[in-house]
Amino acid sequence: MAESSTLGVQVKVAGGPASTVVGIVRNNGDEVVIKTEKPNLELHFNYVPLLEFLYAVDSEQKKVKLKRM
């Protein structure tokens, strides 16, 4: 398992301004958990779909750059 780490997280609450807070990131099996204190928030997500999404975004950005050349 990976060591816990900190991460800057931007949180927007409905009807309020966005704020940047420090979140603690930890690995829980095949999940990544991000927890913040103010606002009290805990996100659990599977990292495999996230990596697939990020790879797709990167691929699209490369296609756009190639078209511009």
C-alpha positions in Angstrom: 0.0 0.0 0.0 1.1 3.5 -0.7 1.8 6.0 2.1 -0.8 8.6 2.9 -0.1 12.0 1.4 -1.6 15.5 1.3 -3.2 17.1 -1.7 -4.7 20.6 -2.4 -8.4 20.1 -3.1 -10.8 22.8 -4.4 -14.3 22.4 -2.9 -17.4 24.3 -4.0 -20.4 24.0 -1.8 -23.8 24.9 -3.4 -24.6 28.6 -3.0 -21.1 29.4 -1.7 -17.7 30.3 -3.0 -15.1 27.7 -3.9 -12.3 27.2 -1.3 -9.0 25.4 -1.5 -8.4 23.0 1.4 -5.8 20.4 2.3 -7.0 16.8 1.8 -5.4 13.6 3.1 -5.1 11.0 0.3 -4.8 7.3 1.2 -5.1 4.0 -0.5 -7.8 1.6 0.7 -7.4 -1.6 -1.4 -8.5 -0.7 -4.9 -9.9 2.6 -3.7 -8.4 6.0 -3.2 -9.9 8.0 -0.3 -9.6 11.8 -0.1 -10.7 13.3 3.2 -10.9 17.0 4.1 -11.9 18.6 7.5 -13.5 21.9 6.5 -15.9 21.2 4.9 -16.1 17.7 6.3 -15.8 15.6 3.1 -14.7 12.1 2.3 -14.5 10.9 -1.3 -14.0 7.2 -2.2 -13.3 6.2 -5.7 -11.8 3.4 -7.7 -8.6 4.6 -9.3 -8.7 2.4 -12.4 -11.6 4.3 -14.1 -10.0 7.6 -13.2 -6.7 6.5 -14.8 -8.6 5.4 -17.9 -10.3 8.8 -18.0 -7.1 10.7 -17.6 -5.4 8.6 -20.3 -8.4 9.4 -22.7 -8.1 13.2 -21.9 -4.3 13.1 -22.6 -4.9 11.2 -25.9 -7.5 13.8 -27.0 -5.1 16.7 -26.1 -2.4 15.1 -28.2 -4.8 14.8 -31.2 -5.7 18.4 -30.9 -2.0 19.5 -30.8 -1.3 17.4 -33.9 -4.2 19.0 -35.8 -2.9 22.5 -34.9 0.5 21.6 -36.4 
